[in-house]
Amino acid sequence: MGSPPLSSSAIIKAMRKPPWIRARLPKGNFKETKKILRGCGLHTVCEEARCPNVGECFSRGTATFLILGDICTRNCSFCAVKKGNPLPPDEDEPLRIAEAVKRFNLKYVVITSVTRDDLEDGGANLFERTIKEVKKIESVKGIEVLIPDFKGSEEALAKVVSAHPTVINHNLETVRRLYPKVRPLADYNRSLGILKKVKESDPSIITKSGIMVGLGETQEEVIELMRDLREVNCDIITIGQYLQPTSLNLPVERFLSPEEFKKYEEIALSMGFKLAFSSPLVRSSYKAEEVLNLLREREEISKDALP
């Protein structure tokens, strides 16, 4: 005989988050931020991926812009972004992003996208155009892009690198062993190759990668991933707790304690990462401007790295 079904109270208890995971409630400029975004006809990964920090970030008048639509061609099992057949790229999107940046008066702009395997260049051309449009805005002092893997196309990646953003972020998301379950259409080595090629093409660009923990990985596997990132000269790593966004996504295998996150941060810094941010609610774009400012203070980054 199989195990009896869980009672509703047992299911609620199993899903209950620990007390150290508490997202901040919306306040301040939250409604105004949403109004501006809707008025410009824009998507954000904050909303589409159900980020736990959306209330805090929107309240501060910041957001991570999502280009190339809101439908992804990949089937990553951790992600809440819609999957399916997307519409053709909106060629006016770079101009609308620039308009929103002006209205928010942003100094630091973070741009990401869904994965577009249906496009020959994976959407790299729209990334390039968006970066160039945002650079025209006088208030902007830095641009960070969180890019897909472009199916490993060096030609597509070169378009993004040639636009010279301040930071190029490409997330590994999880350890090598879990890729078939977590990112079945992605490739661990291909993602490492993206970060390596960026540094080889333009060493002045800061590289960054983020992972989730709590998906069943071991500490040894996370440390191996850190070593792999350092071998391709990745500058910054972010580590956050995986939180199941919907019932259709992978369940959380384990909630790590704040002490475990702190230990990962210490290990990463000891390996030579310029900055490491490891905490339950850390996400790859969370407080990105503050992260870069801290790095500038520590490293006195050359102005050549700025737009």
C-alpha positions as CSV (number, residue, x, y, z in Angstrom):
1,M,0.0,0.0,0.0
2,G,1.1,3.5,-0.7
3,S,1.4,6.3,1.8
4,P,-1.9,8.0,2.7
5,P,-2.5,11.4,1.1
6,L,-1.3,14.4,3.1
7,S,-4.0,16.3,4.9
8,S,-4.6,20.0,4.0
9,S,-2.9,21.1,7.2
10,A,0.1,18.9,6.5
11,I,0.4,20.5,3.0
12,I,0.2,24.0,4.4
13,K,2.9,23.1,6.9
14,A,5.1,21.6,4.3
15,M,4.9,24.8,2.2
16,R,5.4,27.2,5.1
17,K,8.3,29.5,4.7
18,P,10.8,30.0,7.6
19,P,10.6,33.3,9.5
20,W,13.7,34.8,7.8
21,I,11.9,34.9,4.4
22,R,9.6,37.9,4.5
23,A,9.2,40.0,1.5
24,R,8.5,43.7,2.1
25,L,5.0,45.0,1.4
26,P,4.4,47.6,-1.3
27,K,4.5,51.2,-0.3
28,G,5.7,54.6,-1.5
29,N,5.9,54.8,-5.3
30,F,4.6,51.3,-6.0
31,K,1.4,52.4,-7.8
32,E,3.2,55.2,-9.6
33,T,5.9,52.8,-10.9
34,K,3.2,50.4,-12.2
35,K,1.4,53.3,-13.8
36,I,4.5,54.5,-15.7
37,L,5.3,50.9,-16.8
38,R,1.8,50.3,-18.1
39,G,1.7,53.7,-19.8
40,C,4.9,52.8,-21.7
41,G,3.6,49.4,-22.6
42,L,6.5,47.6,-20.9
43,H,7.0,44.3,-19.1
44,T,9.2,43.7,-16.1
45,V,10.8,40.5,-15.0
46,C,9.9,41.6,-11.4
47,E,6.2,40.9,-12.2
48,E,6.5,38.1,-14.8
49,A,8.8,36.0,-12.7
50,R,6.9,36.8,-9.5
51,C,10.0,38.1,-7.7
52,P,9.5,38.4,-3.9
53,N,11.2,41.8,-4.0
54,V,8.8,43.4,-6.4
55,G,7.0,45.4,-3.7
56,E,10.3,46.9,-2.3
57,C,11.8,47.7,-5.7
58,F,8.7,49.2,-7.2
59,S,8.3,51.3,-4.1
60,R,11.8,52.7,-4.7
61,G,10.9,53.5,-8.3
62,T,13.2,50.8,-9.8
63,A,12.5,47.8,-12.0
64,T,14.2,45.3,-14.3
65,F,12.9,45.9,-17.8
66,L,11.9,42.8,-19.7
67,I,12.4,43.1,-23.5
68,L,11.4,40.8,-26.4
69,G,7.9,40.3,-25.0
70,D,6.7,38.2,-22.1
71,I,6.6,34.7,-23.5
72,C,9.6,32.5,-23.3
73,T,10.6,29.7,-25.7
74,R,12.3,27.7,-23.0
75,N,10.7,25.3,-20.4
76,C,12.8,25.9,-17.3
77,S,10.9,24.3,-14.5
78,F,11.7,26.9,-11.8
79,C,10.5,29.9,-13.7
80,A,7.0,31.5,-13.7
81,V,7.4,33.4,-16.9
82,K,4.9,32.3,-19.6
83,K,6.0,29.7,-22.1
84,G,4.9,29.3,-25.6
85,N,5.1,30.8,-29.1
86,P,6.0,34.5,-28.7
87,L,5.0,37.4,-31.1
88,P,7.6,39.0,-33.3
89,P,9.9,41.5,-31.5
90,D,8.4,45.0,-31.1
91,E,10.9,47.3,-32.9
92,D,9.7,50.3,-30.9
93,E,10.5,48.7,-27.6
94,P,14.0,50.3,-27.2
95,L,12.4,53.7,-27.5
96,R,9.7,52.9,-24.9
97,I,12.4,51.6,-22.5
98,A,14.3,54.9,-23.0
99,E,11.1,56.9,-22.3
100,A,10.5,55.0,-19.1
101,V,14.1,55.5,-18.0
102,K,13.6,59.3,-18.5
103,R,10.3,59.3,-16.5
104,F,11.9,57.4,-13.7
105,N,15.0,59.5,-13.9
106,L,17.1,56.4,-13.5
107,K,20.9,56.5,-13.1
108,Y,21.3,52.8,-13.4
109,V,19.3,50.7,-15.8
110,V,18.8,46.9,-15.7
111,I,17.5,45.1,-18.8
112,T,16.8,41.5,-19.3
113,S,14.7,39.4,-21.7
114,V,12.8,36.2,-22.2
115,T,14.7,33.5,-24.2
116,R,13.9,33.8,-27.9
117,D,15.1,30.6,-29.6
118,D,12.7,31.4,-32.4
119,L,14.9,34.3,-33.5
120,E,18.0,33.9,-35.6
121,D,20.1,36.1,-33.3
122,G,18.1,35.2,-30.1
123,G,17.1,38.9,-29.8
124,A,20.7,40.2,-29.6
125,N,20.0,43.0,-32.0
126,L,17.2,44.4,-29.8
127,F,19.5,44.2,-26.8
128,E,22.1,46.2,-28.7
129,R,19.5,48.8,-29.8
130,T,18.1,49.2,-26.4
131,I,21.5,49.7,-24.7
132,K,22.3,52.4,-27.3
133,E,19.0,54.2,-26.8
134,V,19.4,54.2,-23.0
135,K,23.0,55.5,-23.3
136,K,21.6,58.6,-25.0
137,I,19.9,59.7,-21.7
138,E,22.1,62.1,-19.7
139,S,21.0,60.8,-16.3
140,V,22.2,57.3,-17.0
141,K,25.5,56.4,-15.4
142,G,25.4,52.6,-15.8
143,I,23.6,49.8,-17.7
144,E,23.4,46.2,-16.7
145,V,22.0,43.5,-19.0
146,L,20.9,40.0,-17.9
147,I,21.2,38.0,-21.1
148,P,20.1,34.6,-22.3
149,D,22.6,32.2,-23.8
150,F,21.7,33.0,-27.5
151,K,22.1,29.2,-28.1
152,G,25.9,29.8,-27.8
153,S,26.1,32.1,-30.8
154,E,29.3,34.2,-30.6
155,E,28.0,36.5,-33.3
156,A,24.9,37.3,-31.3
157,L,26.9,37.8,-28.1
158,A,29.3,40.1,-29.9
159,K,26.3,42.5,-30.7
160,V,25.7,42.9,-27.0
161,V,29.4,43.3,-26.1
162,S,29.9,45.9,-28.9
163,A,27.2,48.1,-27.3
164,H,29.4,48.1,-24.1
165,P,27.1,47.9,-21.2
166,T,28.6,48.3,-17.8
167,V,27.7,44.8,-16.6
168,I,26.8,41.7,-18.5
169,N,25.0,39.2,-16.3
170,H,24.3,35.6,-17.3
171,N,22.9,33.3,-14.7
172,L,23.9,29.7,-14.2
173,E,20.8,29.3,-12.0
174,T,21.8,25.9,-10.6
175,V,24.6,23.3,-10.3
176,R,25.6,21.2,-13.2
177,R,23.9,17.9,-12.1
178,L,20.4,19.6,-11.8
179,Y,20.4,21.1,-15.3
180,P,18.3,18.3,-16.9
181,K,15.6,18.8,-14.3
182,V,15.8,22.6,-13.8
183,R,17.0,23.9,-17.2
184,P,16.4,21.1,-19.7
185,L,17.0,23.3,-22.8
186,A,20.0,25.0,-21.4
187,D,23.6,23.8,-21.1
188,Y,25.9,24.4,-18.1
189,N,29.1,24.6,-20.2
190,R,27.5,26.8,-22.8
191,S,26.5,29.3,-20.1
192,L,30.0,29.3,-18.7
193,G,31.3,29.9,-22.2
194,I,29.1,33.0,-22.5
195,L,30.7,34.6,-19.4
196,K,34.2,33.6,-20.6
197,K,33.7,35.1,-24.1
198,V,32.5,38.4,-22.6
199,K,35.8,38.8,-20.6
200,E,37.9,37.7,-23.6
201,S,36.1,40.2,-25.9
202,D,36.2,43.1,-23.5
203,P,37.9,42.8,-20.1
204,S,36.5,46.2,-19.0
205,I,33.0,44.8,-18.9
206,I,32.0,43.5,-15.4
207,T,30.6,40.0,-15.5
208,K,28.1,38.6,-13.1
209,S,26.2,35.4,-12.5
210,G,23.5,34.2,-10.1
211,I,22.2,30.9,-8.7
212,M,19.3,29.6,-6.7
213,V,19.8,27.2,-3.8
214,G,17.3,24.9,-2.2
215,L,16.7,22.8,-5.3
216,G,18.5,19.7,-4.0
217,E,22.1,20.7,-4.7
218,T,24.9,19.9,-2.2
219,Q,27.3,22.3,-0.7
220,E,30.1,20.6,-2.6
221,E,28.3,21.2,-5.9
222,V,27.8,24.9,-5.1
223,I,31.5,25.2,-4.4
224,E,32.3,23.5,-7.6
225,L,30.1,25.9,-9.5
226,M,31.9,28.9,-7.8
227,R,35.2,27.5,-9.0
228,D,33.8,27.1,-12.5
229,L,32.8,30.8,-12.5
230,R,36.1,31.9,-11.2
231,E,37.9,30.0,-14.0
232,V,36.0,32.1,-16.5
233,N,36.9,35.3,-14.5
234,C,33.4,36.1,-13.4
235,D,33.5,39.2,-11.2
236,I,30.3,39.0,-9.1
237,I,28.1,36.2,-7.9
238,T,24.6,36.3,-6.3
239,I,23.1,33.4,-4.4
240,G,19.4,33.4,-3.3
241,Q,16.8,30.9,-2.0
242,Y,14.7,29.3,-4.6
243,L,11.0,30.0,-3.9
244,Q,8.4,28.0,-5.8
245,P,6.4,30.7,-7.7
246,T,3.4,28.5,-8.6
247,S,2.1,25.0,-8.0
248,L,3.3,24.1,-11.5
249,N,6.9,24.8,-10.7
250,L,9.5,22.6,-8.9
251,P,8.9,22.4,-5.2
252,V,11.5,23.7,-2.7
253,E,13.7,20.9,-1.5
254,R,15.1,22.8,1.4
255,F,15.2,26.3,3.0
256,L,18.8,27.3,3.8
257,S,19.5,29.2,7.0
258,P,20.9,32.7,7.0
259,E,24.1,31.2,8.4
260,E,24.5,28.9,5.4
261,F,24.1,31.8,3.0
262,K,26.7,33.8,4.9
263,K,29.1,30.8,4.6
264,Y,28.6,30.7,0.9
265,E,29.4,34.4,0.7
266,E,32.6,34.0,2.6
267,I,33.7,31.1,0.5
268,A,33.0,33.0,-2.7
269,L,35.0,36.0,-1.6
270,S,37.9,33.7,-0.5
271,M,37.9,32.4,-4.1
272,G,38.5,35.8,-5.6
273,F,35.1,37.1,-6.6
274,K,35.2,40.9,-6.4
275,L,31.7,40.9,-4.8
276,A,29.5,38.1,-3.5
277,F,25.9,38.6,-2.3
278,S,24.3,35.6,-0.6
279,S,21.1,35.9,1.3
280,P,17.6,34.3,1.1
281,L,15.9,37.1,-0.9
282,V,18.9,38.0,-3.0
283,R,18.1,37.9,-6.7
284,S,20.5,38.6,-9.6
285,S,19.2,42.1,-10.3
286,Y,18.3,43.0,-6.7
287,K,19.8,46.5,-5.7
288,A,22.0,46.2,-8.8
289,E,23.0,49.9,-8.6
290,E,24.1,49.6,-5.0
291,V,26.1,46.5,-5.9
292,L,28.0,48.3,-8.7
293,N,28.6,51.4,-6.5
294,L,30.1,49.2,-3.8
295,L,32.4,47.6,-6.4
296,R,33.4,51.0,-7.7
297,E,34.3,52.1,-4.2
298,R,36.4,49.0,-3.7
299,E,38.0,48.8,-7.1
300,E,37.9,52.3,-8.3
301,I,36.7,51.0,-11.7
302,S,38.0,52.9,-14.7
303,K,35.6,55.3,-16.3
304,D,36.2,53.3,-19.5
305,A,33.7,50.8,-18.0
306,L,30.9,53.3,-18.0
307,P,28.6,54.1,-20.9
